[in-house]
Amino acid sequence: MKPYLSKSLPVATRIAAAVAAVLAGSYSVSAQTSGAFTFANVGTGNSDALVGLSTSKTYLDAYNLNDTANLTINGVLFTGINGANPAVPGVFSTTGLTSVFNGGGTNPGGVLGTLTNKFVYGSLLVPEVYTYSNLVVGQTYVITYYNRSWEAAATSPTVGGRRMNLSAGGASTGTYSTYDEDNGATAQGSLNVLRYTFQATGTSQTITLTNLVSGTTEHNYGFTLEQTFNNNWTGGTSASTSTWSVAPPLIAGSNANFGAQPTPTTFDLDIPVTLGHVQFNGTNAWTITGANTLTLQADVGGAVSLSALAGSHTISPNITLASSSLLKLEPVMHLRAKHEGMEIISVLYYTLGVEPLGWQRSRPIPPTIPAT
């Protein structure tokens, strides 16, 4: 079924209809195979508490590249790993990162400024490749690279900057053309984050960066690999009274994992809720109800993810998307109320975008997501 929107409808109604049509499970697949690249400039100040790093999250990897020093950023330990082509057996490996830079220049503030002082990089003609190992099929992950600008951003998609083509392979696939490591910067020293959000269909994920500008390469400072869903619902039928294995999911970037239940279960949004990621499981339906708004907001520069591992589940309250991309990771989920703020919705191999005259569907290629 192709989503169709009448151009005479109000924008909010068109958004609601488009989301409902595509997210209602009309595509028969067993797993989402496309991930999403997203990114954002964070600025030159101290951003340690602004990029989503938190001890409440589960990080499988967190590394400070080309450095022997361990760093703690907002409570999260980054392990120092020195030298070219960094690797930890059974965890991650790299190729093409044959050169090192031992620090200097203008750095952002905070401990992230220390993280982005030294880096590894490659040659002009060889792609830089990361391979992440021991992933679990069905789990959702976010890889985040913490970078600093080296010069001013590109003046156009084809002029200047430190532009790269991005691609992902293995456990998921994804592409993004002309990502600029200097995005949003006017000079050296601006922090930015590049994220890749995906659901694993295999145990190994590769990320490849290929330079597009003569004389430039991607500078690699440090990264995290986060397992997105670690916060399990443990009891309570409403947002204000519920209990969770980590903490109530009430802030941007937090996650809610509604596990399998012996009977259909209703959960009431008796208060407004903001969170970053939602996952359902089980053949007995979860139904989210209530008069309050559900705001979906990922960490800065990230993609919101909705996942249903099994069954058919419903979110009926009004939804506001406060991040500029949404990645739906499984086909059987219904959004039934008003949806606002959505600029791009990536579902399977299709991208939907708001146009001046209404919605249109892109050609069937893996989704590309604009910078957030």
C-alpha positions in Angstrom: 0.0 0.0 0.0 1.4 3.4 -1.0 0.8 6.2 1.5 -1.4 8.9 -0.2 -2.2 12.3 1.1 -4.8 14.7 -0.2 -3.2 18.1 -0.6 -6.3 19.8 0.6 -5.9 18.5 4.1 -4.4 20.6 6.9 -0.7 20.0 7.4 -1.1 18.3 10.8 -3.8 16.0 9.4 -1.5 15.2 6.4 1.3 14.3 8.8 -0.9 12.1 10.9 -2.3 10.3 7.9 1.2 9.7 6.3 2.7 8.4 9.5 -0.3 6.1 10.2 -0.3 4.8 6.7 3.4 3.9 6.7 3.8 2.8 10.3 0.7 0.6 10.4 2.5 -2.5 9.3 1.7 -2.6 5.5 5.2 -3.8 4.7 5.9 -7.5 5.5 9.5 -7.8 6.7 11.2 -9.5 9.6 13.7 -6.7 10.5 14.6 -3.1 9.6 17.8 -3.3 7.6 18.4 0.4 7.0 20.1 2.6 9.6 20.2 6.4 9.7 23.1 8.8 9.7 22.4 12.1 11.6 24.6 14.9 12.9 24.7 18.3 14.5 27.0 21.1 15.5 27.1 21.6 19.2 29.2 24.7 19.5 32.5 25.9 21.0 31.6 25.9 24.7 31.5 23.1 27.4 29.1 20.5 26.0 29.9 17.6 28.3 26.4 17.5 29.7 24.7 18.4 26.4 25.5 15.6 24.0 23.5 12.8 25.8 26.4 11.1 27.6 24.9 9.6 30.8 25.6 6.9 33.4 22.0 5.7 32.9 22.8 4.4 29.5 24.6 1.2 28.4 27.8 1.8 26.4 29.4 -1.3 24.9 32.4 0.8 23.7 33.7 4.3 24.7 37.2 5.1 23.4 39.5 8.1 23.4 41.6 7.7 20.2 45.3 8.3 19.8 45.8 8.8 23.6 47.0 6.8 26.5 44.8 8.8 28.9 41.4 7.6 30.1 38.8 10.4 30.3 35.5 10.6 32.2 32.9 12.7 30.5 29.6 13.3 32.4 30.3 10.1 34.3 31.1 8.0 31.3 34.6 6.5 31.0 36.4 6.8 27.7 39.3 4.4 27.5 42.5 5.7 25.9 43.8 3.7 23.0 47.0 5.0 21.4 48.4 4.8 17.9 47.3 4.3 14.3 44.6 1.9 13.2 43.2 1.5 16.8 41.6 -1.9 17.6 40.4 -4.0 20.5 40.1 -7.7 19.6 36.5 -8.9 19.7 35.2 -5.3 20.2 36.2 -3.1 17.3 38.8 -2.7 14.6 39.8 0.0 12.0 41.6 0.2 8.7 42.8 3.2 6.8 43.6 5.2 10.0 47.4 5.1 9.3 48.5 8.5 10.7 48.3 10.2 14.1 48.1 13.8 15.2 49.3 14.4 18.7 47.4 17.5 19.6 47.2 21.2 19.1 45.0 23.9 17.7 41.7 25.3 19.0 39.5 22.9 21.0 36.0 23.1 22.3 35.4 23.5 26.0 35.0 20.8 28.6 36.5 17.4 28.8 35.1 16.8 25.2 37.7 19.4 24.2 40.4 17.2 25.6 38.9 14.2 23.8 39.0 16.1 20.5 42.6 17.3 20.9 44.4 14.2 19.4 43.2 12.1 16.5 44.0 9.5 14.0 43.4 9.9 10.2 44.1 8.2 6.9 45.4 8.9 3.4 43.6 10.9 0.8 42.8 7.9 -1.4 41.9 5.2 1.1 38.6 5.0 2.9 38.5 5.0 6.7 36.6 1.9 8.0 35.4 1.0 11.5 34.1 -2.6 12.2 32.1 -3.2 15.4 31.8 -6.8 16.6 29.7 -9.0 18.9 26.4 -7.2 18.3 23.1 -8.9 19.1 20.6 -9.5 16.4 17.4 -7.5 17.1 19.1 -4.9 19.4 19.1 -1.2 18.5 22.3 0.7 18.7 23.7 4.2 18.3 27.3 4.8 17.3 28.4 8.3 18.0 31.6 10.0 16.8 32.7 13.1 18.8 34.5 15.5 16.5 35.8 19.1 16.2 35.8 21.4 13.2 39.2 21.9 11.6 38.2 24.9 9.5 35.0 26.6 8.4 32.1 24.5 7.1 31.5 23.9 3.4 29.9 26.8 1.7 27.8 24.4 -0.5 27.4 20.6 -0.9 30.2 20.8 -3.5 32.6 23.6 -2.2 35.0 23.5 0.7 34.8 21.9 4.2 35.8 18.4 5.2 33.2 16.6 3.2 32.8 12.8 3.3 30.5 10.1 1.8 29.2 7.8 4.6 28.1 4.2 4.2 27.2 1.3 6.6 27.3 -2.4 5.9 26.9 -5.7 7.6 24.4 -5.7 10.5 22.5 -2.8 8.8 23.0 -0.7 5.7 22.9 3.1 5.2 24.3 5.9 3.1 24.7 9.6 3.4 26.3 11.8 0.8 28.4 14.9 1.5 28.6 14.8 5.3 30.9 17.7 6.4 32.9 17.2 9.6 33.1 21.0 9.9 29.3 21.2 9.7 27.9 24.5 11.2 31.4 25.8 12.1 32.9 29.2 11.2 36.4 28.3 12.3 38.4 25.5 14.0 37.3 24.4 17.5 33.5 23.7 17.2 32.3 20.4 18.6 30.0 18.3 16.5 28.5 14.8 16.7 27.9 12.2 14.0 25.5 9.4 14.9 24.5 6.2 13.2 21.3 4.6 14.6 20.4 1.0 13.5 18.9 -2.3 14.5 21.3 -5.2 14.1 20.4 -8.0 11.7 23.9 -9.5 12.1 26.7 -9.5 14.6 29.2 -7.1 12.8 28.6 -3.5 11.6 31.0 -1.5 9.4 31.1 2.3 9.0 33.0 3.6 6.0 34.1 7.3 5.5 35.4 8.3 2.1 36.8 11.8 1.5 35.4 14.0 -1.2 37.7 17.1 -0.9 41.3 17.0 -2.1 43.7 17.5 0.7 41.3 16.5 3.5 40.4 13.4 5.5 38.1 12.6 8.4 39.7 13.2 11.8 38.9 10.6 14.3 38.9 11.6 18.0 36.7 9.3 20.0 33.4 7.3 19.8 30.8 5.5 21.8 28.6 2.5 20.9 25.4 2.6 22.9 22.8 -0.2 23.3 19.7 1.9 23.0 17.1 -0.1 24.9 18.2 -0.8 28.5 15.3 0.6 30.5 12.6 -2.0 31.1 9.1 -1.3 32.4 8.7 -3.2 35.7 5.2 -2.0 36.9 2.5 0.6 37.1 -0.2 1.6 34.6 0.6 5.3 34.2 3.5 7.5 33.5 3.4 9.1 36.9 3.3 5.8 38.9 5.3 3.4 36.7 8.6 1.8 37.8 11.5 1.1 35.5 14.7 -0.9 35.7 16.9 2.2 35.3 14.8 5.3 35.8 11.5 6.8 34.6 12.0 7.7 30.9 11.0 11.4 31.1 13.9 13.3 29.3 15.3 13.6 25.8 17.4 10.6 24.7 15.9 8.3 27.4 14.4 5.0 26.4 11.3 2.9 27.3 11.2 -0.9 26.7 7.7 -2.3 27.1 8.3 -6.1 27.4 6.0 -9.0 26.6 3.0 -9.4 28.9 0.6 -12.3 29.6 -2.4 -10.2 28.6 -3.0 -7.0 26.6 -1.8 -4.0 28.6 -2.8 -0.3 28.6 -0.4 2.4 29.8 -1.8 5.9 30.5 0.1 9.1 29.8 -1.4 11.0 32.7 1.4 13.5 32.5 3.3 14.9 29.5 6.2 12.7 28.6 9.4 13.4 26.7 11.7 10.5 25.7 14.0 9.5 22.8 13.2 5.8 22.0 10.3 3.4 22.4 10.2 -0.4 22.0 7.5 -2.9 22.4 7.6 -6.7 22.5 5.1 -9.6 22.8 2.1 -10.9 21.0 -0.3 -9.3 23.5 -0.8 -5.7 22.5 0.5 -2.7 24.4 -1.7 0.4 24.0 -0.4 3.8 25.1 -3.4 6.1 25.9 -4.0 9.5 27.6 -4.8 13.1 26.9 -1.2 14.3 27.3 1.3 14.7 24.5 4.2 12.3 23.9 7.3 14.2 22.7 9.9 12.2 20.9 13.3 13.8 21.2 16.6 12.0 20.7 20.0 13.2 22.0 21.3 16.2 20.1 22.0 15.3 16.5 20.3 11.9 16.8 17.4 10.0 15.4 14.3 8.9 17.4 13.7 5.1 17.1 10.4 3.2 17.4 10.7 -0.5 17.6 8.2 -3.4 17.8 10.0 -6.8 18.1 6.8 -8.8 18.0 3.0 -8.2 18.0 1.0 -5.2 17.0 1.0 -2.2 19.3 -0.7 1.3 19.4 0.3 4.8 20.5 -2.8 6.9 20.6 -1.9 10.2 22.4 -0.8 13.2 20.3 2.9 13.1 19.3 5.4 15.9 18.8 8.7 15.0 17.1 11.3 17.4 18.5 14.1 15.8 16.5 14.3 16.1 12.8 14.4 12.4 12.0 12.5 9.3 13.1 13.6 5.7 12.4 11.0 3.0 12.6 12.6 -0.3 13.2 9.8 -2.8 12.8 6.6 -2.8 10.8 3.7 -3.4 13.2 3.0 -0.2 15.1 0.1 2.2 14.9 0.1 5.9 15.6 -3.5 7.1 15.9 -3.6 10.7 17.0 -2.2 14.0 15.8 1.5 14.1 14.9 3.4 17.4 14.7 6.9 18.6 14.1 8.0 15.8 11.8 10.3 16.8 8.9 11.5 13.4 7.7 10.2 10.0 8.5 12.4 7.0 7.4 10.6 3.7 7.2 12.3 0.7 5.6 13.5 1.9 2.2 11.3 5.0 1.9 11.7 8.6 3.0 8.7 10.9 3.4 9.2 14.6 3.5 7.0 17.7 4.0 6.7 19.6 0.7 5.0 23.0 0.3 2.0 21.4 -1.4 1.8 18.3 0.7 3.5 14.9 1.1 5.3 12.9 -1.5 7.1 9.6 -1.4 10.7 9.4 -2.5 12.1 6.8 -4.9 12.8 3.4 -3.2 16.3 3.8 -1.9 17.8 3.5 1.6 16.8 6.6 3.5 18.9 9.7 3.7 18.4 12.0 6.7 19.2 15.7 6.8 21.4 17.1 9.5 19.6 17.8 12.8 
